[in-house]
Each structure stands twice: as structure tokens, then as C-alpha cells.
Amino acid sequence: MTAAHDKRVAIIGAGLSGLSCASCLSEIGFEVRVFDKGRGPGGRASTRRAVIGGVEVGFDHGAQYFTVRAPELLEWVEEWERIGVASRWEGRVAVLGRAGAVDSYSDKARFVGTPSMSAICKRLAAGQDLRCGVRVGRIETSQSATVVLDEHGHALGEFDFVVVTAPPAQTAALLAEASPKLAACAASVQMKPCWAVMLAFDSKLDVPYDGAFINEGPLSWIARTSSKPARMSEPERWVLHGSAAWSEVHLEDSAAQVTALLLDAAFESLGVRGRAPLSASAHRWRYALADNPLDEGCLYDEATCIGASGDWTHGNRVEGAILSGAAMARRIVQATDRA
């Protein structure tokens, strides 16, 4: 392989895709810098913290768990289990419908980050040149290098390769001038929103399962997040996800309105008497799930040395986000070898 120590890579987005790409490249000598507009790494695999009754607890309000189908990812997960940043979630998961609750059987184990979903991103980010609180506003290309600029037009550096891991609409906007080909591909993918509601109760809800897919009504998923491994069991905490259709209709509702509506729907779906929670809050994921995801693994423009990756390029799942980042790293290595 061509020496990589003099090749500089900018990765925009510190979610699972961006950080898996960064980890693969930095391990073999690339100089990688990761930019993220948020306060820390994680993206939709992040964790919301709250102080309830004087105790800080967490809510997995985005990605709920992940499965492993690819042998490549299994090696990563086995390492994460060994060092304590991932574990199997053995909670009972059901499917709720008109016939009641039916167990959701799967031949794939369900994994979660420990002690929170964000632990995996923090592990991947360890040792990386991560610049948080930076919003990339433009990418300028030339024959010698590609310049990444922030939203105010200040240069963030010159790079040999640039990888964008933002949702497709944001990727398309960012690459409209730098790589119209990739921008068009990204623009073809439509993302659906999801409202998430985080609830805490003073005692355990009398429900015989810890998570459930819901096939009708405003909810698509509910989970007892306090049942996951390495979490505090008290106070009892639940996360509710609104369905894509419902979330789209209520996209501009206030957090208070959404919380009230989904709380009532949750009690109805669970078949338990409603009660006031100790704490309730909502978060709007504007770009939660691709309606028409791609299956390319990642996108790469050889003419500009710009790439795009994310779960939306690899089938939507958490596993897809991680594998898309690894696929992007391989494309960059291949391009470096050919240079």
C-alpha cells in the first residue's frame, strides 16, 4: 500500500459511520480529522442525560439496539464486549397488534452500548482528532487539494480526501458544488422523521416485556430503557418512538404537545392505567430513517476524492452505519494505492 502518513482525510460527522471510517483509516496511518456540529460524538446513537430525583440517568433516545449479520462487524462487537462498551440485551421484546402481544423472536442477538448507546461512539472517537461544535458550511475543490470551510467561511484545513456522513438532504446541500454527482445520489434518498419521548416513573410499570414494536396507531416502538445492561434500574425509564407517518404529521408540534399525545398512546398500547411521570421530555429526530435507502455501501467520487456514507447508503440499520464507514475507508485506501 502507498504510504498513508502524508494523506489527510476530513470526515464530517461524528456518528457511527464517520467514526468507524476514522478508526479504520487512522489505524493504518492516515491523518484524520473529524468535524461535528454537536457537543460530542454519537449522532443518533447518542444518549440524553437527565437529573431525576437528584440522580443523573440516561435515555437511549435514538438508536435502540443493533444486530450483527456481517462477520466483519462481529469481530468489532466481540472486542467491544471484551472491553465493556457493548453487551447483549436479553430483554423480552414483543410485537403489539390487535391480537395483543406476541413475542418478537430473532435469530440475531440484540446488542446495546454500555453503559449507554453513546459508549460505542466514544470508544471509536478515542484518540481521534475530533473537533466538536464545528458546523461545516462549504467544500471547495482544486487539482491539488480540497479545502473544508466552516459556516462563517473560515478554512478548517486542506485535505486529500473528504467524507460526508450527514443525512442525505444535508449531504446533498453540502456537495452541490463540490460533487454534483454525489449530491444527486444523496438528494434521491428521502428521510422520515421520528419524535422520541423520554419518560421516568416512580415505580415499575406492570408490563411483561421490555420493548415492543407497535403496528398501528401513533407509536412504532416502546422500550424500558432501564432494563438494558449496565443501566440504573431506578427510576423506571421508558423511551417512546412515534411512527414515521405520525411524526411527519406532527413534525412542527411543540415538545409538550407531542409528549402528551404519545404518553396517552403508550398507556393504551401497554394496557396499563395512565399516571403522571416523574419526568417527561421529547426530542425530534428530523432525519431518522431512510424511506428508500441505498445499498451501495458508500458513495465515492473518484474525480474529486469526496465520499459519502451513512446508514442511508447501507440499508438503514445501525449495523449499516458502521459498515458504510468501513466501506468508505476501503475506498480511500484503494484510491491511495492507485495514486
C-alpha positions in Angstrom: 0.0 0.0 0.0 1.2 3.5 -0.7 2.4 5.3 2.4 -0.6 6.9 4.1 1.1 9.1 6.6 1.0 12.1 4.3 -2.6 11.6 3.3 -5.1 13.9 5.1 -8.8 13.0 5.5 -11.6 15.2 6.7 -14.7 13.4 8.0 -17.8 15.5 8.5 -20.0 13.9 11.2 -19.1 12.0 14.4 -21.8 9.4 14.3 -21.2 5.7 13.9 -20.4 5.9 10.2 -17.9 8.8 10.4 -16.2 7.3 13.5 -15.9 3.8 12.1 -14.3 5.3 8.9 -11.9 7.4 11.0 -11.0 4.4 13.2 -10.2 2.2 10.1 -8.1 4.9 8.5 -6.2 6.2 11.5 -5.2 2.6 12.4 -3.2 2.3 9.1 -1.6 5.7 9.2 -3.9 8.3 7.6 -4.1 11.7 9.2 -7.8 12.0 10.0 -9.7 15.0 11.4 -13.4 14.6 12.3 -15.8 17.6 12.4 -19.2 17.6 14.1 -21.6 20.4 14.8 -22.8 18.8 18.1 -21.3 18.9 21.6 -19.9 15.4 21.4 -19.8 12.3 19.2 -22.8 10.0 18.8 -25.3 11.3 16.3 -28.5 9.1 16.6 -26.5 6.7 18.8 -26.2 9.4 21.4 -27.6 9.4 25.0 -29.8 12.0 26.6 -28.8 12.8 30.2 -31.3 14.0 32.9 -31.2 14.5 36.6 -34.3 13.0 38.2 -34.7 12.9 42.0 -31.1 14.2 42.4 -29.7 11.3 40.3 -28.3 11.5 36.8 -29.7 8.9 34.5 -29.6 8.3 30.8 -32.1 7.7 28.0 -31.2 5.9 24.7 -33.5 8.2 22.7 -32.2 7.5 19.2 -30.8 4.1 18.2 -32.2 1.4 20.5 -30.1 -1.6 19.8 -28.3 -3.3 16.9 -27.9 -6.7 15.5 -24.9 -8.3 13.8 -25.1 -10.0 10.4 -21.7 -9.3 8.9 -18.7 -11.3 10.1 -16.6 -8.1 9.8 -18.8 -6.4 12.4 -18.9 -9.4 14.7 -15.1 -9.1 15.3 -15.7 -5.5 16.3 -18.5 -6.3 18.6 -16.6 -9.2 20.3 -13.9 -6.6 21.1 -16.4 -4.1 22.4 -17.9 -6.8 24.6 -14.4 -7.7 25.9 -13.6 -4.1 26.9 -17.1 -3.4 28.3 -18.6 -0.9 25.8 -21.2 -3.3 24.4 -23.4 -6.1 25.8 -26.3 -8.3 24.8 -29.7 -7.0 25.7 -31.7 -10.0 26.9 -34.9 -8.1 27.5 -38.2 -9.6 26.2 -39.3 -7.9 23.0 -42.9 -8.2 21.7 -45.0 -7.1 18.8 -48.2 -5.4 19.7 -51.2 -5.5 17.5 -54.9 -6.2 17.5 -54.2 -9.8 18.7 -52.3 -8.5 21.7 -48.6 -9.0 22.5 -46.7 -11.7 20.5 -43.0 -12.3 21.2 -40.6 -11.0 18.6 -38.3 -13.8 18.0 -35.0 -13.2 16.2 -32.1 -15.5 15.4 -29.8 -12.5 15.9 -28.8 -11.3 19.3 -29.7 -7.7 20.2 -26.7 -5.6 21.4 -26.5 -2.2 23.1 -23.7 0.1 24.1 -22.8 0.0 27.7 -23.4 1.9 29.9 -25.2 3.8 27.1 -25.5 3.6 23.4 -23.1 6.5 23.1 -20.3 4.4 24.6 -19.5 2.8 21.3 -19.1 6.2 19.6 -16.9 7.3 22.5 -14.8 4.3 22.0 -14.4 4.8 18.3 -13.6 8.5 18.9 -10.8 7.8 21.4 -7.5 9.1 20.1 -9.1 10.7 17.1 -8.6 14.4 16.2 -12.3 15.3 16.9 -13.4 18.9 16.5 -16.9 19.3 18.0 -19.1 22.4 17.9 -17.9 23.0 14.3 -20.5 23.3 11.5 -19.0 22.8 8.1 -20.5 25.2 5.6 -18.7 24.6 2.3 -16.2 22.3 0.5 -14.0 23.8 -2.2 -12.1 21.5 -4.6 -9.0 22.1 -6.7 -6.5 20.0 -8.5 -4.1 20.0 -5.6 -6.3 19.7 -2.5 -9.8 20.1 -1.1 -10.5 22.9 1.4 -13.1 22.5 4.1 -14.7 25.7 5.4 -16.9 26.4 8.4 -20.3 28.1 8.2 -18.5 31.5 8.5 -16.2 30.8 5.6 -13.1 30.2 7.7 -10.9 27.5 6.3 -10.6 24.4 8.5 -7.8 22.8 6.5 -6.7 21.3 3.2 -7.3 17.6 2.7 -6.6 14.8 0.2 -10.0 13.1 0.9 -13.3 14.4 2.3 -16.1 12.1 3.6 -19.5 13.5 4.4 -21.7 11.4 6.8 -24.6 13.8 7.3 -28.2 12.9 6.5 -28.8 12.8 2.7 -30.5 16.2 2.5 -27.7 17.9 4.3 -25.1 15.9 2.3 -26.8 17.0 -1.0 -26.7 20.6 0.0 -23.0 20.5 1.2 -21.9 18.7 -2.0 -24.0 20.6 -4.6 -20.9 22.4 -5.9 -18.1 20.2 -4.9 -19.6 16.9 -6.2 -22.9 17.3 -8.1 -22.8 13.6 -8.9 -22.9 12.6 -5.2 -25.3 15.4 -4.4 -27.8 14.0 -6.8 -27.5 10.5 -5.3 -28.0 11.9 -1.8 -30.9 14.0 -2.9 -32.7 10.9 -4.2 -33.0 9.5 -0.7 -35.9 10.6 1.4 -35.7 10.6 5.2 -38.6 10.2 7.6 -38.7 11.9 11.0 -39.3 10.4 14.4 -40.4 12.0 17.6 -38.9 10.4 20.7 -40.4 10.8 24.2 -38.4 10.0 27.3 -40.3 9.1 30.5 -39.4 8.3 34.1 -41.8 6.8 36.7 -41.6 6.4 40.5 -42.3 2.7 40.3 -42.1 -0.1 37.7 -44.8 -0.4 35.1 -46.6 -3.7 35.3 -45.7 -4.8 31.8 -44.3 -8.3 30.9 -41.9 -7.2 28.3 -39.1 -4.6 27.9 -39.6 -3.5 24.4 -42.3 -3.7 21.7 -42.8 -2.9 18.1 -46.3 -1.4 17.5 -48.0 -2.0 14.2 -50.8 0.6 14.5 -51.5 4.0 16.0 -49.1 6.9 16.6 -46.3 4.7 18.1 -43.8 2.5 16.3 -41.7 1.4 19.3 -41.6 1.5 23.1 -38.7 0.3 25.3 -37.9 0.1 29.0 -34.5 1.7 28.7 -33.8 1.0 32.3 -33.9 -2.8 31.5 -30.8 -2.6 29.4 -27.5 -3.9 30.7 -25.3 -1.6 32.8 -28.1 0.9 33.2 -29.5 2.1 36.5 -32.7 0.2 37.2 -34.4 3.1 39.0 -36.2 5.3 38.3 -38.1 3.2 35.8 -37.5 4.8 32.4 -39.2 4.3 29.0 -38.5 5.7 25.5 -41.3 6.0 23.0 -40.8 6.5 19.3 -43.6 7.9 17.2 -44.2 6.2 13.8 -42.8 7.9 10.7 -46.3 8.8 9.4 -47.4 10.3 12.8 -44.2 12.1 13.3 -44.4 13.7 9.9 -47.9 15.0 10.6 -46.9 16.3 14.0 -43.4 17.5 12.9 -43.9 21.1 14.0 -45.9 20.4 17.1 -44.4 21.5 20.4 -42.5 19.0 22.6 -45.2 19.4 25.2 -47.9 18.5 22.8 -46.0 15.5 21.4 -45.2 14.2 24.9 -48.9 14.4 26.0 -50.2 12.6 22.9 -47.6 9.8 22.8 -47.8 9.3 26.6 -51.5 8.6 26.2 -50.9 6.3 23.3 -48.3 4.4 25.3 -50.6 3.7 28.2 -53.2 2.5 25.7 -50.8 0.2 23.9 -49.3 -1.2 27.1 -52.8 -1.7 28.6 -51.9 -0.1 31.9 -53.6 2.7 33.8 -52.2 6.1 33.0 -50.2 8.0 35.6 -48.1 11.2 35.8 -44.4 10.6 35.1 -41.7 11.9 37.3 -40.1 13.4 34.3 -41.1 13.7 30.6 -39.3 15.3 27.6 -39.3 14.9 23.9 -36.7 15.1 21.1 -37.4 15.5 17.4 -35.2 13.5 15.0 -35.9 15.3 11.8 -33.8 12.7 9.8 -34.4 9.4 11.5 -34.9 6.7 8.8 -34.4 6.5 5.1 -37.6 5.8 3.2 -35.7 4.5 0.2 -32.1 3.6 1.4 -29.3 2.8 -1.0 -27.4 -0.5 -0.9 -24.1 0.7 -2.4 -22.4 0.6 1.0 -20.9 4.1 0.4 -20.6 6.7 -2.4 -17.3 7.9 -3.8 -16.4 10.4 -6.5 -13.0 9.5 -7.9 -12.7 12.8 -9.7 -12.8 14.9 -6.5 -11.8 12.3 -3.9 -15.0 13.0 -2.0 -17.2 10.3 -0.4 -20.5 10.0 1.4 -21.5 7.3 3.9 -24.2 6.6 6.5 -26.9 4.2 7.3 -28.9 5.6 4.4 -26.2 4.2 2.0 -26.2 0.8 3.5 -29.7 -0.3 4.3 -30.8 1.9 7.3 -29.7 -0.2 10.3 -27.1 0.7 13.0 -25.1 -2.2 11.5 -25.3 -0.5 8.1 -24.0 2.8 9.5 -20.9 1.1 10.9 -20.2 -1.0 7.8 -20.7 2.0 5.5 -17.9 3.8 7.3 -15.6 0.8 7.0 -16.5 0.5 3.3 -15.7 4.2 2.8 -12.3 3.6 4.4 -11.6 0.8 2.0 -12.4 3.0 -1.0 -10.0 5.6 0.2 -7.2 3.0 0.7 -7.9 1.7 -2.8 -7.6 5.2 -4.2 -4.4 5.8 -2.3 -2.9 2.5 -3.6 -3.7 3.6 -7.2 -2.1 7.0 -6.8 
